[in-house]
Amino acid sequence: MKSFILSIVAAAAIALVPSTVTAQSGLPQPQPGEPAKSKPGILGKIGIDQRLNHHVPLDLPFVDENGKDVRLGDYFGKRPVLLALVYYECPMLCTQVLNGVTGALKAINFDVGKEFDIVAVSINPREGPGLASQKKEAYVQRYGRPQSAAGWHFLTGREENIQTLAAAVGFRYVYDEDIKQYAHGAGVELITPKGVIARYFYGIEYSPRDIRLGVIEASEERIGSPIDSVLLLCYHYDPATGKYGAAAIRLVRIGAVLTMAAFGTFLFVAIRRERATNRQAAATADRI
């Protein structure tokens, strides 16, 4: 018991040590004594600009996960669409975005393919239907509702069409030749059945309640209000250094403090109860 307590305290203490949080993304890290390379040009070019009430170009051609030629408009007209611009071989952030979306959708009673559709579009023109098919299979399984498979769509396409769609929804991204990865923000867009941008959801964790309300409003062609993109900053990943920003580090440390406080409270109560039980047992034994 004592060793278990010490291991928990040690783990929480490690989280409080002043340090930087480095992503497991394959980014080259500076050697000891070597200054980190800064790329302000790239950082200034990425982001997600809210273009509410703008139409997305529904005539754009893409290829679906089965290798079939499709138009973006094939997924509109009946119900809202939750659009995610990602790339399927992304080492970190895109996976977190799709995981966050799927986790939120599991918590609401709306079904993909019934009340709304999911459309993921790869921003990497070198990716093809094979990767898209693998991603679809993985996320339909993660969602846990196999009957919804027809509502999940993972697309790939030509660079000019990808860029046109990204510009229409305000998704600014850059390919970094040095590390062979895309620098981009974290977020998804909710689009009405007529192809009008209705809402933005930022970050890598999403409120099921907000998504449900957004789907209801978008299905009626109602447009939401601009929102603060604070979540994008809280989970901001700096491709220039391969590390998370100070906000994410603060969240980790706050979580560690809360964990230690909760454990300390539990330990205090448990010890008091144990002592009380021992005293009661001793008093009973004395009476006998």
C-alpha positions in Angstrom: 0.0 0.0 0.0 2.8 2.4 0.9 4.7 1.7 -2.3 1.5 2.3 -4.3 0.9 5.7 -2.6 4.5 6.7 -3.3 4.3 5.8 -6.9 1.2 8.0 -7.4 2.7 10.9 -5.6 5.9 10.6 -7.7 4.0 10.4 -11.0 2.0 13.6 -10.1 5.2 15.3 -9.0 6.8 14.6 -12.3 3.9 16.5 -14.1 4.7 19.5 -11.9 8.3 19.7 -12.8 9.0 22.8 -15.0 9.5 21.4 -18.4 8.3 21.6 -22.0 5.8 19.1 -23.4 7.2 17.6 -26.6 4.9 15.9 -29.1 5.6 12.5 -30.4 5.3 13.6 -34.0 8.6 12.7 -35.5 9.7 16.3 -35.6 13.5 16.7 -35.3 14.5 18.0 -31.8 17.4 20.3 -31.2 20.6 18.7 -29.9 22.0 19.8 -26.5 23.5 23.2 -26.9 21.8 23.7 -30.3 19.1 26.5 -30.4 15.6 25.6 -31.6 14.9 26.7 -35.2 12.1 29.2 -35.4 9.8 29.5 -38.5 7.6 32.6 -37.9 6.7 32.5 -41.6 4.9 29.2 -41.2 3.2 30.1 -37.9 1.8 33.2 -39.5 0.2 31.3 -42.3 -1.9 28.7 -40.4 -5.2 29.1 -38.7 -9.0 28.7 -39.0 -10.9 31.9 -40.0 -14.6 31.9 -39.4 -16.5 32.3 -42.7 -20.1 31.9 -41.3 -22.9 32.1 -43.9 -20.5 31.5 -46.8 -21.3 28.8 -49.3 -18.8 25.9 -49.9 -18.2 25.0 -53.5 -20.4 21.9 -53.9 -19.2 21.2 -57.5 -15.6 20.3 -56.4 -14.6 16.8 -57.5 -13.0 14.3 -55.1 -12.5 10.6 -54.8 -14.2 8.6 -52.0 -12.8 5.8 -49.9 -13.9 3.2 -52.5 -12.0 4.9 -55.3 -15.2 6.4 -56.8 -15.3 9.8 -58.4 -17.7 12.1 -56.4 -18.6 15.7 -56.0 -18.7 17.4 -52.7 -22.4 18.2 -53.4 -23.2 14.5 -53.3 -23.2 14.7 -49.5 -25.5 17.7 -49.2 -29.2 18.4 -49.8 -30.7 16.1 -47.1 -29.0 16.9 -43.8 -26.1 18.9 -42.3 -22.5 17.8 -42.8 -19.7 17.9 -40.2 -16.6 18.7 -42.3 -13.1 17.8 -41.1 -10.1 18.9 -43.1 -7.3 16.5 -41.9 -4.8 14.2 -43.5 -4.8 10.5 -42.8 -1.1 10.0 -42.1 -0.9 13.0 -39.7 1.2 11.8 -36.8 -0.8 13.6 -34.1 -3.2 16.5 -34.4 -5.6 15.1 -37.1 -6.1 11.9 -35.2 -6.9 13.9 -32.0 -9.5 15.9 -33.9 -11.2 12.8 -35.4 -11.0 11.1 -32.0 -12.6 14.1 -30.3 -15.4 14.3 -32.8 -16.1 10.6 -32.6 -16.1 10.7 -28.8 -18.6 13.6 -28.7 -20.9 11.9 -31.3 -21.0 8.7 -29.2 -22.5 10.8 -26.3 -25.5 12.1 -28.3 -28.6 10.3 -29.5 -28.3 11.5 -33.1 -26.9 9.0 -35.6 -24.4 9.7 -38.3 -26.1 9.0 -41.6 -29.5 9.9 -40.2 -29.5 13.3 -38.7 -26.2 14.4 -40.3 -23.2 13.1 -42.2 -19.4 13.2 -41.6 -17.2 14.2 -44.4 -13.4 14.1 -43.9 -11.2 15.5 -46.7 -7.5 14.9 -46.8 -5.4 18.0 -47.3 -2.6 15.8 -48.6 -3.0 15.3 -52.4 -0.6 12.3 -52.2 -3.0 10.3 -50.1 -5.4 8.0 -51.9 -8.5 5.8 -51.4 -6.6 3.0 -49.6 -5.7 5.2 -46.6 -9.2 6.8 -46.7 -10.8 3.4 -46.5 -8.7 2.4 -43.6 -9.6 5.5 -41.7 -13.3 5.1 -42.4 -13.2 1.5 -41.1 -11.4 2.5 -38.0 -13.7 5.4 -37.1 -17.0 3.5 -37.9 -15.7 0.8 -35.5 -14.7 3.4 -32.9 -18.2 5.0 -33.2 -19.7 1.7 -32.3 -22.8 2.0 -34.6 -22.1 -0.1 -37.7 -25.4 0.8 -39.2 -24.1 4.4 -39.6 -21.3 3.4 -42.1 -23.1 5.0 -45.0 -22.9 8.4 -43.3 -19.1 8.4 -43.0 -17.2 9.7 -46.0 -13.4 9.9 -46.3 -12.3 11.8 -49.4 -9.0 12.5 -51.2 -8.4 14.7 -54.2 -6.3 17.0 -56.3 -4.4 19.8 -54.6 -6.2 22.6 -56.4 -9.6 21.3 -55.3 -8.4 20.7 -51.7 -7.1 24.3 -51.6 -10.3 25.7 -53.0 -12.3 23.9 -50.3 -9.9 25.0 -47.5 -10.1 28.6 -48.6 -13.9 28.5 -48.7 -14.1 27.4 -45.0 -11.1 29.5 -43.9 -8.8 26.6 -43.1 -5.2 27.9 -43.6 -2.5 25.3 -43.6 1.1 25.0 -44.9 3.3 22.1 -45.9 6.7 22.2 -44.2 9.3 20.8 -46.6 11.9 20.4 -43.8 9.9 18.0 -41.7 7.6 16.7 -44.5 4.4 17.4 -42.5 1.5 19.9 -42.7 1.2 22.7 -40.1 -2.5 23.4 -39.5 -5.1 24.2 -36.8 -7.5 22.0 -34.9 -11.2 22.3 -35.6 -14.2 21.2 -37.7 -17.0 23.0 -39.5 -20.7 22.3 -39.5 -22.4 23.0 -42.8 -26.1 23.2 -43.6 -27.8 20.9 -46.1 -27.6 23.8 -48.7 -23.9 24.0 -48.2 -23.7 27.1 -46.0 -21.2 27.3 -43.2 -23.2 27.4 -39.9 -20.7 26.7 -37.1 -17.1 26.2 -36.1 -15.9 23.9 -33.4 -12.3 24.5 -32.3 -9.8 22.3 -30.5 -9.6 18.5 -30.1 -12.4 18.0 -27.6 -16.0 18.9 -28.5 -19.1 19.4 -26.4 -21.8 16.8 -27.3 -24.5 19.3 -26.4 -23.0 22.0 -28.7 -22.8 19.6 -31.6 -26.3 18.4 -31.1 -27.7 22.0 -30.9 -25.6 22.9 -33.9 -27.0 20.0 -36.0 -30.6 21.0 -35.0 -30.0 24.6 -36.1 -28.1 23.7 -39.2 -30.8 21.4 -40.3 -33.1 24.4 -40.3 -30.5 26.4 -42.3 -29.9 28.6 -39.2 -26.4 30.1 -38.9 -24.6 30.3 -35.5 -22.7 33.3 -34.1 -18.9 33.7 -34.2 -17.2 32.0 -31.3 -13.9 32.6 -29.5 -11.2 30.3 -30.8 -9.6 29.9 -27.3 -9.7 26.1 -27.6 -7.4 26.2 -30.6 -4.9 28.2 -28.5 -5.2 26.0 -25.4 -4.2 23.0 -27.5 -1.9 24.9 -29.8 0.9 22.9 -31.2 4.0 24.9 -32.5 5.4 23.2 -35.6 8.5 25.4 -35.4 9.6 23.8 -32.1 7.7 20.5 -32.1 6.3 21.4 -28.7 3.0 22.5 -27.1 2.5 26.0 -26.0 2.5 27.4 -22.4 -1.3 27.1 -22.2 -1.3 23.3 -22.7 1.6 22.9 -20.2 -0.4 24.9 -17.6 -3.4 22.6 -18.1 -1.2 19.5 -17.5 0.1 21.1 -14.3 -3.3 22.1 -13.1 -4.5 18.6 -13.7 -1.6 17.2 -11.7 -2.4 19.6 -8.8 -6.0 18.6 -8.8 -5.1 14.9 -8.9 -2.8 15.2 -5.9 -5.4 17.2 -4.0 -8.1 14.6 -4.7 -5.8 11.8 -3.7 -4.8 13.6 -0.5 -8.4 14.0 0.4 -9.2 10.4 -0.3 -6.2 9.3 1.7 -7.1 11.5 4.7 -10.7 10.2 4.8 -9.6 6.6 4.4 -7.1 6.8 7.2 -9.7 8.4 9.6 -12.2 5.7 8.7 -9.6 3.0 9.3 -8.6 4.4 12.7 -12.3 4.8 13.7 -12.9 1.2 12.7 -9.9 0.0 14.7 -11.0 1.9 17.8 -14.5 0.5 17.5 -13.1 -3.1 17.1 -10.8 -2.6 20.1 -13.7 -1.3 22.3 -15.8 -4.3 21.3 -13.0 -6.6 22.2 -12.6 -5.0 25.6 -16.3 -5.5 26.3 -16.1 -9.1 25.4 
